[in-house]
Amino acid sequence: MVPRTGVTVDIHPRDLPMALVGTAGGTLALWAHAPVLVAIPTALLIVLDIRIRRSRRRS
């Protein structure tokens, strides 16, 4: 899938303390038998800084 023209998706890892919190939270959730479909995406949202920008073209 290719994003539309004018849409930018930036994915960057967060600073180390937030990455450790996300990793620890995901590991704790898996250890407590939380569903994988919930634990992994939540941990990734904590660990990664995801920004979606939309730019408009001037005509």
All heavy atoms as TSV, in Angstrom:
chain	resi	resn	atom	element	x	y	z
A	1	MET	N	N	0.848	-1.164	0.000
A	1	MET	CA	C	0.000	0.000	0.000
A	1	MET	C	C	0.897	1.231	0.000
A	1	MET	O	O	1.845	1.311	0.765
A	1	MET	CB	C	-0.901	-0.015	1.233
A	1	MET	CG	C	-1.820	1.149	1.283
A	1	MET	SD	S	-3.209	0.966	2.424
A	1	MET	CE	C	-2.412	0.873	3.977
A	2	VAL	N	N	0.590	2.181	-0.848
A	2	VAL	CA	C	1.377	3.403	-0.981
A	2	VAL	C	C	0.548	4.571	-0.468
A	2	VAL	O	O	-0.628	4.706	-0.822
A	2	VAL	CB	C	1.765	3.642	-2.458
A	2	VAL	CG1	C	2.548	4.909	-2.612
A	2	VAL	CG2	C	2.528	2.454	-2.993
A	3	PRO	N	N	1.136	5.417	0.393
A	3	PRO	CA	C	0.373	6.571	0.885
A	3	PRO	C	C	0.051	7.544	-0.236
A	3	PRO	O	O	0.732	7.599	-1.249
A	3	PRO	CB	C	1.284	7.216	1.910
A	3	PRO	CG	C	2.494	6.399	2.006
A	3	PRO	CD	C	2.443	5.332	0.974
A	4	ARG	N	N	-0.988	8.314	-0.029
A	4	ARG	CA	C	-1.371	9.323	-1.009
A	4	ARG	C	C	-0.323	10.421	-1.068
A	4	ARG	O	O	0.431	10.641	-0.126
A	4	ARG	CB	C	-2.705	9.955	-0.626
A	4	ARG	CG	C	-3.844	9.018	-0.683
A	4	ARG	CD	C	-5.157	9.690	-0.445
A	4	ARG	NE	N	-5.071	10.869	0.410
A	4	ARG	CZ	C	-6.089	11.490	0.910
A	4	ARG	NH1	N	-7.292	11.038	0.667
A	4	ARG	NH2	N	-5.950	12.551	1.666
A	5	THR	N	N	-0.324	11.147	-2.175
A	5	THR	CA	C	0.562	12.284	-2.307
A	5	THR	C	C	0.159	13.340	-1.291
A	5	THR	O	O	-1.008	13.649	-1.129
A	5	THR	CB	C	0.448	12.879	-3.724
A	5	THR	OG1	O	0.717	11.847	-4.666
A	5	THR	CG2	C	1.417	14.004	-3.913
A	6	GLY	N	N	1.148	13.862	-0.585
A	6	GLY	CA	C	0.870	14.868	0.411
A	6	GLY	C	C	0.738	14.318	1.815
A	6	GLY	O	O	0.513	15.060	2.752
A	7	VAL	N	N	0.880	12.998	1.978
A	7	VAL	CA	C	0.799	12.382	3.300
A	7	VAL	C	C	2.189	11.856	3.661
A	7	VAL	O	O	2.795	11.126	2.902
A	7	VAL	CB	C	-0.224	11.226	3.328
A	7	VAL	CG1	C	-0.202	10.516	4.669
A	7	VAL	CG2	C	-1.610	11.745	3.022
A	8	THR	N	N	2.692	12.274	4.815
A	8	THR	CA	C	4.001	11.837	5.289
A	8	THR	C	C	3.828	11.100	6.610
A	8	THR	O	O	3.176	11.600	7.524
A	8	THR	CB	C	4.927	13.050	5.515
A	8	THR	OG1	O	4.990	13.806	4.308
A	8	THR	CG2	C	6.317	12.607	5.900
A	9	VAL	N	N	4.401	9.903	6.696
A	9	VAL	CA	C	4.359	9.119	7.931
A	9	VAL	C	C	5.787	9.009	8.443
A	9	VAL	O	O	6.646	8.440	7.786
A	9	VAL	CB	C	3.764	7.716	7.684
A	9	VAL	CG1	C	3.753	6.911	8.974
A	9	VAL	CG2	C	2.362	7.820	7.107
A	10	ASP	N	N	6.039	9.593	9.628
A	10	ASP	CA	C	7.355	9.543	10.249
A	10	ASP	C	C	7.302	8.599	11.438
A	10	ASP	O	O	6.448	8.749	12.309
A	10	ASP	CB	C	7.795	10.930	10.730
A	10	ASP	CG	C	7.930	11.914	9.581
A	10	ASP	OD1	O	8.311	11.487	8.480
A	10	ASP	OD2	O	7.655	13.108	9.804
A	11	ILE	N	N	8.227	7.639	11.465
A	11	ILE	CA	C	8.312	6.696	12.577
A	11	ILE	C	C	9.722	6.775	13.143
A	11	ILE	O	O	10.692	6.500	12.446
A	11	ILE	CB	C	7.997	5.259	12.126
A	11	ILE	CG1	C	6.600	5.193	11.530
A	11	ILE	CG2	C	8.135	4.287	13.294
A	11	ILE	CD1	C	6.235	3.862	10.940
A	12	HIS	N	N	9.829	7.188	14.404
A	12	HIS	CA	C	11.118	7.321	15.077
A	12	HIS	C	C	11.036	6.640	16.437
A	12	HIS	O	O	10.005	6.724	17.105
A	12	HIS	CB	C	11.472	8.801	15.308
A	12	HIS	CG	C	11.579	9.593	14.050
A	12	HIS	ND1	N	12.640	9.503	13.205
A	12	HIS	CD2	C	10.735	10.485	13.500
A	12	HIS	CE1	C	12.452	10.322	12.180
A	12	HIS	NE2	N	11.290	10.926	12.329
A	13	PRO	N	N	12.115	5.996	16.872
A	13	PRO	CA	C	12.106	5.468	18.237
A	13	PRO	C	C	12.158	6.615	19.241
A	13	PRO	O	O	12.765	7.653	18.987
A	13	PRO	CB	C	13.360	4.607	18.301
A	13	PRO	CG	C	14.223	5.079	17.190
A	13	PRO	CD	C	13.324	5.664	16.148
A	14	ARG	N	N	11.504	6.427	20.360
A	14	ARG	CA	C	11.524	7.448	21.410
A	14	ARG	C	C	12.832	7.362	22.180
A	14	ARG	O	O	13.665	6.500	21.939
A	14	ARG	CB	C	10.351	7.253	22.362
A	14	ARG	CG	C	9.025	7.529	21.726
A	14	ARG	CD	C	7.946	7.488	22.784
A	14	ARG	NE	N	6.626	7.558	22.200
A	14	ARG	CZ	C	5.917	8.673	22.100
A	14	ARG	NH1	N	6.396	9.800	22.539
A	14	ARG	NH2	N	4.718	8.652	21.565
A	15	ASP	N	N	13.007	8.275	23.132
A	15	ASP	CA	C	14.195	8.252	23.983
A	15	ASP	C	C	14.231	6.969	24.799
A	15	ASP	O	O	13.210	6.299	24.978
A	15	ASP	CB	C	14.194	9.460	24.922
A	15	ASP	CG	C	14.341	10.771	24.158
A	15	ASP	OD1	O	14.935	10.736	23.066
A	15	ASP	OD2	O	13.859	11.800	24.652
A	16	LEU	N	N	15.398	6.643	25.319
A	16	LEU	CA	C	15.609	5.373	26.012
A	16	LEU	C	C	14.653	5.128	27.177
A	16	LEU	O	O	14.108	4.030	27.284
A	16	LEU	CB	C	17.063	5.263	26.481
A	16	LEU	CG	C	17.445	3.929	27.106
A	16	LEU	CD1	C	17.227	2.789	26.130
A	16	LEU	CD2	C	18.878	3.954	27.561
A	17	PRO	N	N	14.381	6.100	28.072
A	17	PRO	CA	C	13.465	5.778	29.178
A	17	PRO	C	C	12.072	5.352	28.702
A	17	PRO	O	O	11.495	4.422	29.239
A	17	PRO	CB	C	13.396	7.075	29.979
A	17	PRO	CG	C	14.650	7.794	29.662
A	17	PRO	CD	C	14.972	7.429	28.238
A	18	MET	N	N	11.529	6.016	27.679
A	18	MET	CA	C	10.204	5.646	27.185
A	18	MET	C	C	10.236	4.290	26.490
A	18	MET	O	O	9.284	3.523	26.570
A	18	MET	CB	C	9.671	6.714	26.227
A	18	MET	CG	C	9.140	7.945	26.919
A	18	MET	SD	S	7.834	7.590	28.117
A	18	MET	CE	C	6.510	7.120	27.043
A	19	ALA	N	N	11.344	3.988	25.801
A	19	ALA	CA	C	11.472	2.682	25.159
A	19	ALA	C	C	11.509	1.572	26.207
A	19	ALA	O	O	10.918	0.507	26.019
A	19	ALA	CB	C	12.724	2.646	24.293
A	20	LEU	N	N	12.194	1.825	27.317
A	20	LEU	CA	C	12.239	0.829	28.389
A	20	LEU	C	C	10.872	0.646	29.034
A	20	LEU	O	O	10.476	-0.479	29.365
A	20	LEU	CB	C	13.271	1.237	29.439
A	20	LEU	CG	C	14.734	1.172	28.993
A	20	LEU	CD1	C	15.633	1.701	30.090
A	20	LEU	CD2	C	15.107	-0.241	28.618
A	21	VAL	N	N	10.126	1.736	29.197
A	21	VAL	CA	C	8.779	1.648	29.768
A	21	VAL	C	C	7.870	0.839	28.843
A	21	VAL	O	O	7.105	-0.023	29.293
A	21	VAL	CB	C	8.200	3.059	30.022
A	21	VAL	CG1	C	6.722	3.002	30.313
A	21	VAL	CG2	C	8.942	3.736	31.151
A	22	GLY	N	N	7.936	1.097	27.547
A	22	GLY	CA	C	7.109	0.359	26.593
A	22	GLY	C	C	7.459	-1.110	26.536
A	22	GLY	O	O	6.577	-1.976	26.493
A	23	THR	N	N	8.751	-1.412	26.557
A	23	THR	CA	C	9.189	-2.803	26.525
A	23	THR	C	C	8.773	-3.525	27.812
A	23	THR	O	O	8.284	-4.653	27.770
A	23	THR	CB	C	10.715	-2.880	26.353
A	23	THR	OG1	O	11.064	-2.165	25.163
A	23	THR	CG2	C	11.180	-4.304	26.230
A	24	ALA	N	N	8.961	-2.854	28.935
A	24	ALA	CA	C	8.573	-3.463	30.213
A	24	ALA	C	C	7.061	-3.658	30.294
A	24	ALA	O	O	6.587	-4.688	30.784
A	24	ALA	CB	C	9.059	-2.595	31.366
A	25	GLY	N	N	6.305	-2.676	29.815
A	25	GLY	CA	C	4.844	-2.805	29.832
A	25	GLY	C	C	4.351	-3.935	28.955
A	25	GLY	O	O	3.452	-4.693	29.337
A	26	GLY	N	N	4.928	-4.070	27.773
A	26	GLY	CA	C	4.552	-5.170	26.886
A	26	GLY	C	C	4.922	-6.528	27.454
A	26	GLY	O	O	4.152	-7.487	27.370
A	27	THR	N	N	6.093	-6.610	28.062
A	27	THR	CA	C	6.532	-7.866	28.674
A	27	THR	C	C	5.643	-8.231	29.857
A	27	THR	O	O	5.260	-9.398	30.017
A	27	THR	CB	C	7.997	-7.746	29.131
A	27	THR	OG1	O	8.799	-7.373	28.005
A	27	THR	CG2	C	8.506	-9.043	29.703
A	28	LEU	N	N	5.304	-7.241	30.683
A	28	LEU	CA	C	4.423	-7.493	31.825
A	28	LEU	C	C	3.043	-7.946	31.366
A	28	LEU	O	O	2.449	-8.864	31.949
A	28	LEU	CB	C	4.310	-6.238	32.687
A	28	LEU	CG	C	3.403	-6.344	33.902
A	28	LEU	CD1	C	3.947	-7.388	34.879
A	28	LEU	CD2	C	3.276	-4.998	34.586
A	29	ALA	N	N	2.531	-7.328	30.300
A	29	ALA	CA	C	1.219	-7.716	29.788
A	29	ALA	C	C	1.237	-9.145	29.263
A	29	ALA	O	O	0.308	-9.921	29.510
A	29	ALA	CB	C	0.781	-6.753	28.688
A	30	LEU	N	N	2.297	-9.526	28.556
A	30	LEU	CA	C	2.398	-10.901	28.062
A	30	LEU	C	C	2.576	-11.882	29.213
A	30	LEU	O	O	2.052	-12.994	29.179
A	30	LEU	CB	C	3.550	-11.023	27.061
A	30	LEU	CG	C	3.338	-10.304	25.737
A	30	LEU	CD1	C	4.584	-10.414	24.872
A	30	LEU	CD2	C	2.135	-10.873	25.007
A	31	TRP	N	N	3.319	-11.498	30.232
A	31	TRP	CA	C	3.532	-12.363	31.391
A	31	TRP	C	C	2.226	-12.570	32.167
A	31	TRP	O	O	1.991	-13.627	32.737
A	31	TRP	CB	C	4.598	-11.730	32.291
A	31	TRP	CG	C	4.959	-12.520	33.499
A	31	TRP	CD1	C	5.508	-13.763	33.538
A	31	TRP	CD2	C	4.792	-12.103	34.856
A	31	TRP	NE1	N	5.708	-14.148	34.828
A	31	TRP	CE2	C	5.269	-13.153	35.669
A	31	TRP	CE3	C	4.295	-10.952	35.449
A	31	TRP	CZ2	C	5.263	-13.072	37.040
A	31	TRP	CZ3	C	4.287	-10.889	36.832
A	31	TRP	CH2	C	4.769	-11.946	37.608
A	32	ALA	N	N	1.361	-11.560	32.149
A	32	ALA	CA	C	0.072	-11.645	32.830
A	32	ALA	C	C	-0.998	-12.280	31.938
A	32	ALA	O	O	-2.180	-12.218	32.254
A	32	ALA	CB	C	-0.376	-10.263	33.271
A	33	HIS	N	N	-0.591	-12.854	30.817
A	33	HIS	CA	C	-1.475	-13.573	29.883
A	33	HIS	C	C	-2.500	-12.666	29.215
A	33	HIS	O	O	-3.635	-13.066	28.984
A	33	HIS	CB	C	-2.169	-14.742	30.577
A	33	HIS	CG	C	-1.215	-15.717	31.169
A	33	HIS	ND1	N	-0.405	-16.515	30.391
A	33	HIS	CD2	C	-0.902	-15.991	32.458
A	33	HIS	CE1	C	0.350	-17.258	31.178
A	33	HIS	NE2	N	0.079	-16.959	32.451
A	34	ALA	N	N	-2.082	-11.438	28.900
A	34	ALA	CA	C	-2.947	-10.556	28.108
A	34	ALA	C	C	-2.893	-11.024	26.654
A	34	ALA	O	O	-1.896	-11.620	26.220
A	34	ALA	CB	C	-2.474	-9.117	28.213
A	35	PRO	N	N	-3.922	-10.791	25.881
A	35	PRO	CA	C	-3.889	-11.187	24.471
A	35	PRO	C	C	-2.757	-10.478	23.716
A	35	PRO	O	O	-2.514	-9.291	23.920
A	35	PRO	CB	C	-5.247	-10.749	23.934
A	35	PRO	CG	C	-6.105	-10.521	25.126
A	35	PRO	CD	C	-5.192	-10.193	26.258
A	36	VAL	N	N	-2.083	-11.227	22.865
A	36	VAL	CA	C	-0.953	-10.678	22.105
A	36	VAL	C	C	-1.418	-9.548	21.191
A	36	VAL	O	O	-0.691	-8.570	20.990
A	36	VAL	CB	C	-0.277	-11.803	21.288
A	36	VAL	CG1	C	0.799	-11.255	20.377
A	36	VAL	CG2	C	0.302	-12.850	22.223
A	37	LEU	N	N	-2.638	-9.667	20.654
A	37	LEU	CA	C	-3.156	-8.637	19.751
A	37	LEU	C	C	-3.391	-7.301	20.447
A	37	LEU	O	O	-3.561	-6.279	19.788
A	37	LEU	CB	C	-4.462	-9.111	19.102
A	37	LEU	CG	C	-4.319	-10.306	18.160
A	37	LEU	CD1	C	-5.681	-10.766	17.677
A	37	LEU	CD2	C	-3.423	-9.950	16.995
A	38	VAL	N	N	-3.383	-7.297	21.769
A	38	VAL	CA	C	-3.536	-6.063	22.527
A	38	VAL	C	C	-2.185	-5.584	23.067
A	38	VAL	O	O	-1.860	-4.398	23.012
A	38	VAL	CB	C	-4.532	-6.252	23.696
A	38	VAL	CG1	C	-4.586	-5.028	24.574
A	38	VAL	CG2	C	-5.902	-6.595	23.157
A	39	ALA	N	N	-1.383	-6.502	23.581
A	39	ALA	CA	C	-0.135	-6.142	24.262
A	39	ALA	C	C	0.921	-5.588	23.310
A	39	ALA	O	O	1.540	-4.558	23.604
A	39	ALA	CB	C	0.421	-7.353	25.006
A	40	ILE	N	N	1.138	-6.238	22.183
A	40	ILE	CA	C	2.218	-5.829	21.272
A	40	ILE	C	C	1.949	-4.470	20.623
A	40	ILE	O	O	2.816	-3.595	20.641
A	40	ILE	CB	C	2.481	-6.925	20.213
A	40	ILE	CG1	C	2.905	-8.224	20.906
A	40	ILE	CG2	C	3.519	-6.467	19.204
A	40	ILE	CD1	C	4.172	-8.119	21.730
A	41	PRO	N	N	0.767	-4.213	20.036
A	41	PRO	CA	C	0.544	-2.875	19.459
A	41	PRO	C	C	0.605	-1.751	20.492
A	41	PRO	O	O	1.102	-0.667	20.198
A	41	PRO	CB	C	-0.859	-2.969	18.846
A	41	PRO	CG	C	-1.084	-4.408	18.620
A	41	PRO	CD	C	-0.339	-5.114	19.714
A	42	THR	N	N	0.129	-2.020	21.704
A	42	THR	CA	C	0.202	-1.005	22.753
A	42	THR	C	C	1.643	-0.690	23.103
A	42	THR	O	O	2.021	0.482	23.246
A	42	THR	CB	C	-0.558	-1.482	24.007
A	42	THR	OG1	O	-1.896	-1.803	23.628
A	42	THR	CG2	C	-0.578	-0.418	25.062
A	43	ALA	N	N	2.470	-1.720	23.230
A	43	ALA	CA	C	3.895	-1.508	23.527
A	43	ALA	C	C	4.583	-0.751	22.384
A	43	ALA	O	O	5.403	0.127	22.625
A	43	ALA	CB	C	4.589	-2.837	23.780
A	44	LEU	N	N	4.242	-1.084	21.147
A	44	LEU	CA	C	4.852	-0.379	20.006
A	44	LEU	C	C	4.442	1.085	19.959
A	44	LEU	O	O	5.248	1.942	19.594
A	44	LEU	CB	C	4.480	-1.073	18.697
A	44	LEU	CG	C	5.196	-2.397	18.437
A	44	LEU	CD1	C	4.668	-3.034	17.164
A	44	LEU	CD2	C	6.691	-2.207	18.365
A	45	LEU	N	N	3.203	1.392	20.327
A	45	LEU	CA	C	2.780	2.791	20.358
A	45	LEU	C	C	3.510	3.581	21.434
A	45	LEU	O	O	3.716	4.786	21.303
A	45	LEU	CB	C	1.264	2.887	20.566
A	45	LEU	CG	C	0.416	2.528	19.353
A	45	LEU	CD1	C	-1.059	2.528	19.723
A	45	LEU	CD2	C	0.683	3.483	18.215
A	46	ILE	N	N	3.910	2.907	22.514
A	46	ILE	CA	C	4.682	3.580	23.562
A	46	ILE	C	C	6.125	3.757	23.131
A	46	ILE	O	O	6.730	4.813	23.336
A	46	ILE	CB	C	4.596	2.797	24.883
A	46	ILE	CG1	C	3.167	2.801	25.401
A	46	ILE	CG2	C	5.536	3.376	25.931
A	46	ILE	CD1	C	2.938	1.878	26.577
A	47	VAL	N	N	6.704	2.747	22.490
A	47	VAL	CA	C	8.125	2.758	22.121
A	47	VAL	C	C	8.398	3.671	20.928
A	47	VAL	O	O	9.419	4.357	20.882
A	47	VAL	CB	C	8.605	1.325	21.824
A	47	VAL	CG1	C	9.981	1.307	21.210
A	47	VAL	CG2	C	8.588	0.492	23.097
A	48	LEU	N	N	7.486	3.709	19.955
A	48	LEU	CA	C	7.728	4.455	18.716
A	48	LEU	C	C	6.968	5.779	18.718
A	48	LEU	O	O	5.851	5.877	19.226
A	48	LEU	CB	C	7.285	3.634	17.513
A	48	LEU	CG	C	8.019	2.311	17.311
A	48	LEU	CD1	C	7.385	1.549	16.158
A	48	LEU	CD2	C	9.490	2.530	17.067
A	49	ASP	N	N	7.588	6.784	18.135
A	49	ASP	CA	C	6.956	8.084	17.938
A	49	ASP	C	C	6.451	8.120	16.499
A	49	ASP	O	O	7.242	8.197	15.562
A	49	ASP	CB	C	7.966	9.204	18.194
A	49	ASP	CG	C	7.355	10.576	18.067
A	49	ASP	OD1	O	6.125	10.685	18.183
A	49	ASP	OD2	O	8.124	11.530	17.861
A	50	ILE	N	N	5.142	8.022	16.318
A	50	ILE	CA	C	4.554	7.946	14.983
A	50	ILE	C	C	3.795	9.246	14.730
A	50	ILE	O	O	2.905	9.626	15.492
A	50	ILE	CB	C	3.596	6.746	14.871
A	50	ILE	CG1	C	4.356	5.456	15.171
A	50	ILE	CG2	C	2.959	6.704	13.488
A	50	ILE	CD1	C	3.473	4.248	15.288
A	51	ARG	N	N	4.189	9.928	13.649
A	51	ARG	CA	C	3.527	11.182	13.273
A	51	ARG	C	C	3.054	11.082	11.838
A	51	ARG	O	O	3.800	10.691	10.947
A	51	ARG	CB	C	4.491	12.352	13.403
A	51	ARG	CG	C	4.910	12.597	14.814
A	51	ARG	CD	C	5.813	13.768	14.910
A	51	ARG	NE	N	6.317	13.875	16.274
A	51	ARG	CZ	C	7.113	14.808	16.684
A	51	ARG	NH1	N	7.529	15.728	15.843
A	51	ARG	NH2	N	7.508	14.843	17.932
A	52	ILE	N	N	1.814	11.461	11.621
A	52	ILE	CA	C	1.235	11.475	10.279
A	52	ILE	C	C	0.930	12.923	9.937
A	52	ILE	O	O	0.182	13.595	10.645
A	52	ILE	CB	C	-0.038	10.618	10.213
A	52	ILE	CG1	C	0.294	9.176	10.591
A	52	ILE	CG2	C	-0.645	10.687	8.827
A	52	ILE	CD1	C	-0.903	8.290	10.725
A	53	ARG	N	N	1.564	13.397	8.867
A	53	ARG	CA	C	1.369	14.787	8.456
A	53	ARG	C	C	0.727	14.820	7.080
A	53	ARG	O	O	1.053	14.020	6.214
A	53	ARG	CB	C	2.707	15.514	8.406
A	53	ARG	CG	C	3.283	15.754	9.773
A	53	ARG	CD	C	4.487	16.626	9.666
A	53	ARG	NE	N	5.640	15.757	9.838
A	53	ARG	CZ	C	6.882	16.139	9.620
A	53	ARG	NH1	N	7.135	17.343	9.191
A	53	ARG	NH2	N	7.875	15.310	9.813
A	54	ARG	N	N	-0.151	15.771	6.910
A	54	ARG	CA	C	-0.817	15.947	5.620
A	54	ARG	C	C	-0.516	17.352	5.121
A	54	ARG	O	O	-0.762	18.340	5.821
A	54	ARG	CB	C	-2.307	15.762	5.804
A	54	ARG	CG	C	-3.078	15.883	4.553
A	54	ARG	CD	C	-4.532	15.586	4.811
A	54	ARG	NE	N	-5.307	16.105	3.701
A	54	ARG	CZ	C	-6.569	16.347	3.741
A	54	ARG	NH1	N	-7.250	16.117	4.832
A	54	ARG	NH2	N	-7.198	16.807	2.692
A	55	SER	N	N	0.031	17.445	3.941
A	55	SER	CA	C	0.315	18.746	3.361
A	55	SER	C	C	-0.634	18.980	2.183
A	55	SER	O	O	-0.925	18.072	1.421
A	55	SER	CB	C	1.775	18.826	2.895
A	55	SER	OG	O	2.026	17.836	1.926
A	56	ARG	N	N	-1.065	20.186	2.074
A	56	ARG	CA	C	-1.977	20.534	0.996
A	56	ARG	C	C	-1.219	21.229	-0.113
A	56	ARG	O	O	-0.389	22.090	0.151
A	56	ARG	CB	C	-3.090	21.440	1.508
A	56	ARG	CG	C	-3.928	20.773	2.538
A	56	ARG	CD	C	-5.029	21.673	2.973
A	56	ARG	NE	N	-5.817	21.019	4.004
A	56	ARG	CZ	C	-6.735	21.616	4.705
A	56	ARG	NH1	N	-6.972	22.895	4.521
A	56	ARG	NH2	N	-7.411	20.968	5.615
A	57	ARG	N	N	-1.548	20.863	-1.301
A	57	ARG	CA	C	-0.919	21.506	-2.463
A	57	ARG	C	C	-1.663	22.781	-2.802
A	57	ARG	O	O	-2.892	22.841	-2.766
A	57	ARG	CB	C	-0.947	20.591	-3.675
A	57	ARG	CG	C	-0.020	19.451	-3.590
A	57	ARG	CD	C	-0.062	18.724	-4.889
A	57	ARG	NE	N	1.051	17.801	-4.989
A	57	ARG	CZ	C	1.285	17.075	-6.035
A	57	ARG	NH1	N	0.481	17.137	-7.078
A	57	ARG	NH2	N	2.307	16.264	-6.056
A	58	ARG	N	N	-0.901	23.791	-3.147
A	58	ARG	CA	C	-1.522	25.034	-3.613
A	58	ARG	C	C	-1.722	24.946	-5.117
A	58	ARG	O	O	-0.829	24.541	-5.848
A	58	ARG	CB	C	-0.641	26.223	-3.291
A	58	ARG	CG	C	-0.522	26.462	-1.807
A	58	ARG	CD	C	0.285	27.680	-1.534
A	58	ARG	NE	N	0.397	27.878	-0.094
A	58	ARG	CZ	C	1.061	28.857	0.457
A	58	ARG	NH1	N	1.697	29.728	-0.298
A	58	ARG	NH2	N	1.124	28.982	1.751
A	59	SER	N	N	-2.872	25.334	-5.567
A	59	SER	CA	C	-3.124	25.257	-7.006
A	59	SER	C	C	-3.151	26.619	-7.651
A	59	SER	O	O	-3.120	27.628	-7.061
A	59	SER	CB	C	-4.444	24.538	-7.286
A	59	SER	OG	O	-5.469	24.998	-6.472
